Amino acid sequence: MWFIYALAGAFGKSYSGLFRKKLANNVSTSMFLWISSFITLVIMIPFTLTRGDQIINAFLHSPVVILGAALSLMVATFMNLEALKREDLSYVAPLNAFVPVFTLIIASTFLGENPPQKESWAWLLYLSART
């Protein structure tokens, strides 16, 4: 089931890049961040109303993690949009293939997670094919 979610997420992200490229030359990066955050907030209101207690508990238990996730998303979106303003989507989007490399490094460094040794060759093959 996780694979379906991951595949759907990748498909959605591909459209996200398309929409960002379309908006890149029409609005400033700061305005894009503000608009997308505001619209996301409006869309999430029903979820917030039904699960507000869980959201508050999560924020109270892990405020640094939640703020770090939000900040890293904003910085990544800002940088990506700036790149899209300066270059074609077909050049910028493939660089997103480095996300798994950075994720492996960060997960190993901060979480102590490493890919299973038996499948390491598969990860290396996957990463080499993506770059």
C-alpha beads as a LAMMPS data file, in Angstrom:
LAMMPS data file: protein, C-alpha beads

131 atoms
130 bonds

1 atom types
1 bond types

-500.0 500.0 xlo xhi
-500.0 500.0 ylo yhi
-500.0 500.0 zlo zhi

Masses

1 110.0

Atoms # bond

1 1 1 0.000 0.000 0.000
2 1 1 2.872 2.379 0.742
3 1 1 4.003 2.052 -2.880
4 1 1 0.653 3.330 -4.160
5 1 1 0.849 6.339 -1.860
6 1 1 4.446 7.027 -2.925
7 1 1 3.578 6.707 -6.606
8 1 1 0.532 8.969 -6.226
9 1 1 2.685 11.478 -4.363
10 1 1 5.276 11.466 -7.140
11 1 1 2.527 11.952 -9.727
12 1 1 1.111 14.864 -7.737
13 1 1 4.548 16.409 -7.342
14 1 1 5.029 16.309 -11.109
15 1 1 1.963 18.505 -11.523
16 1 1 3.174 20.715 -8.702
17 1 1 6.296 21.503 -10.723
18 1 1 4.172 22.311 -13.758
19 1 1 1.980 24.715 -11.784
20 1 1 4.993 26.359 -10.160
21 1 1 6.613 26.900 -13.558
22 1 1 3.413 28.462 -14.907
23 1 1 3.302 30.847 -11.935
24 1 1 7.038 31.529 -11.720
25 1 1 7.049 34.453 -14.116
26 1 1 3.696 35.888 -13.021
27 1 1 4.165 36.327 -9.264
28 1 1 7.082 36.865 -6.920
29 1 1 8.442 33.889 -5.035
30 1 1 7.322 35.354 -1.703
31 1 1 3.804 35.902 -3.031
32 1 1 3.687 32.343 -4.342
33 1 1 4.672 30.994 -0.924
34 1 1 2.032 33.129 0.759
35 1 1 -0.724 32.200 -1.699
36 1 1 0.048 28.472 -1.649
37 1 1 0.249 28.415 2.156
38 1 1 -3.015 30.316 2.494
39 1 1 -4.866 28.085 0.021
40 1 1 -3.494 24.981 1.758
41 1 1 -4.726 26.364 5.067
42 1 1 -8.204 26.967 3.636
43 1 1 -8.332 23.476 2.121
44 1 1 -7.232 21.934 5.440
45 1 1 -9.886 23.695 7.573
46 1 1 -12.289 20.690 7.588
47 1 1 -9.445 18.400 8.670
48 1 1 -8.411 20.885 11.343
49 1 1 -11.928 21.115 12.726
50 1 1 -12.276 17.346 13.044
51 1 1 -8.780 16.655 14.389
52 1 1 -7.795 19.864 16.105
53 1 1 -6.896 18.118 19.365
54 1 1 -4.454 15.812 17.572
55 1 1 -2.855 18.761 15.798
56 1 1 -2.418 20.669 19.065
57 1 1 -0.973 17.577 20.795
58 1 1 1.479 16.989 17.957
59 1 1 2.587 20.600 18.067
60 1 1 2.967 20.557 21.850
61 1 1 5.010 17.323 21.780
62 1 1 7.225 18.131 18.793
63 1 1 7.228 21.870 18.066
64 1 1 10.809 21.916 16.784
65 1 1 10.158 19.042 14.373
66 1 1 6.959 20.620 13.043
67 1 1 8.516 24.057 12.671
68 1 1 11.590 22.498 11.042
69 1 1 9.413 20.617 8.560
70 1 1 7.470 23.771 7.699
71 1 1 10.605 25.878 7.377
72 1 1 12.442 23.323 5.237
73 1 1 9.380 23.022 2.955
74 1 1 9.213 26.802 2.563
75 1 1 12.942 27.130 1.835
76 1 1 12.876 24.212 -0.625
77 1 1 9.837 25.641 -2.415
78 1 1 11.436 29.092 -2.525
79 1 1 14.664 27.728 -4.004
80 1 1 12.814 25.533 -6.490
81 1 1 10.676 28.422 -7.695
82 1 1 13.725 30.649 -8.081
83 1 1 15.365 27.922 -10.179
84 1 1 12.208 27.602 -12.292
85 1 1 12.239 31.352 -12.937
86 1 1 15.716 31.064 -14.369
87 1 1 15.560 27.752 -16.251
88 1 1 13.155 25.377 -18.009
89 1 1 11.197 22.822 -16.003
90 1 1 12.837 20.055 -18.033
91 1 1 16.223 21.087 -16.574
92 1 1 15.118 21.801 -13.006
93 1 1 12.815 18.818 -12.391
94 1 1 15.447 16.082 -12.938
95 1 1 17.504 17.544 -10.107
96 1 1 14.712 16.419 -7.802
97 1 1 16.148 12.948 -8.409
98 1 1 18.772 13.858 -5.801
99 1 1 16.111 13.881 -3.076
100 1 1 16.587 10.146 -2.304
101 1 1 20.359 10.648 -1.966
102 1 1 19.913 13.503 0.495
103 1 1 17.187 11.569 2.322
104 1 1 19.484 8.558 2.759
105 1 1 22.265 10.773 4.103
106 1 1 19.977 12.683 6.471
107 1 1 18.200 9.525 7.680
108 1 1 21.521 7.858 8.334
109 1 1 22.979 10.883 10.109
110 1 1 20.054 11.964 12.281
111 1 1 17.913 8.839 12.631
112 1 1 20.523 6.107 12.400
113 1 1 18.534 4.461 9.602
114 1 1 20.393 2.675 6.827
115 1 1 19.166 0.634 3.883
116 1 1 19.319 -3.122 4.503
117 1 1 22.706 -4.548 3.518
118 1 1 21.165 -7.247 1.317
119 1 1 19.438 -4.674 -0.857
120 1 1 22.286 -2.131 -0.952
121 1 1 23.161 -3.098 -4.520
122 1 1 19.562 -2.378 -5.516
123 1 1 19.734 1.092 -3.929
124 1 1 22.995 1.844 -5.707
125 1 1 21.517 0.700 -9.015
126 1 1 18.387 2.787 -8.386
127 1 1 20.355 5.900 -7.464
128 1 1 22.729 5.545 -10.394
129 1 1 19.794 5.185 -12.782
130 1 1 18.139 8.324 -11.360
131 1 1 21.154 10.588 -11.807

Bonds

1 1 1 2
2 1 2 3
3 1 3 4
4 1 4 5
5 1 5 6
6 1 6 7
7 1 7 8
8 1 8 9
9 1 9 10
10 1 10 11
11 1 11 12
12 1 12 13
13 1 13 14
14 1 14 15
15 1 15 16
16 1 16 17
17 1 17 18
18 1 18 19
19 1 19 20
20 1 20 21
21 1 21 22
22 1 22 23
23 1 23 24
24 1 24 25
25 1 25 26
26 1 26 27
27 1 27 28
28 1 28 29
29 1 29 30
30 1 30 31
31 1 31 32
32 1 32 33
33 1 33 34
34 1 34 35
35 1 35 36
36 1 36 37
37 1 37 38
38 1 38 39
39 1 39 40
40 1 40 41
41 1 41 42
42 1 42 43
43 1 43 44
44 1 44 45
45 1 45 46
46 1 46 47
47 1 47 48
48 1 48 49
49 1 49 50
50 1 50 51
51 1 51 52
52 1 52 53
53 1 53 54
54 1 54 55
55 1 55 56
56 1 56 57
57 1 57 58
58 1 58 59
59 1 59 60
60 1 60 61
61 1 61 62
62 1 62 63
63 1 63 64
64 1 64 65
65 1 65 66
66 1 66 67
67 1 67 68
68 1 68 69
69 1 69 70
70 1 70 71
71 1 71 72
72 1 72 73
73 1 73 74
74 1 74 75
75 1 75 76
76 1 76 77
77 1 77 78
78 1 78 79
79 1 79 80
80 1 80 81
81 1 81 82
82 1 82 83
83 1 83 84
84 1 84 85
85 1 85 86
86 1 86 87
87 1 87 88
88 1 88 89
89 1 89 90
90 1 90 91
91 1 91 92
92 1 92 93
93 1 93 94
94 1 94 95
95 1 95 96
96 1 96 97
97 1 97 98
98 1 98 99
99 1 99 100
100 1 100 101
101 1 101 102
102 1 102 103
103 1 103 104
104 1 104 105
105 1 105 106
106 1 106 107
107 1 107 108
108 1 108 109
109 1 109 110
110 1 110 111
111 1 111 112
112 1 112 113
113 1 113 114
114 1 114 115
115 1 115 116
116 1 116 117
117 1 117 118
118 1 118 119
119 1 119 120
120 1 120 121
121 1 121 122
122 1 122 123
123 1 123 124
124 1 124 125
125 1 125 126
126 1 126 127
127 1 127 128
128 1 128 129
129 1 129 130
130 1 130 131
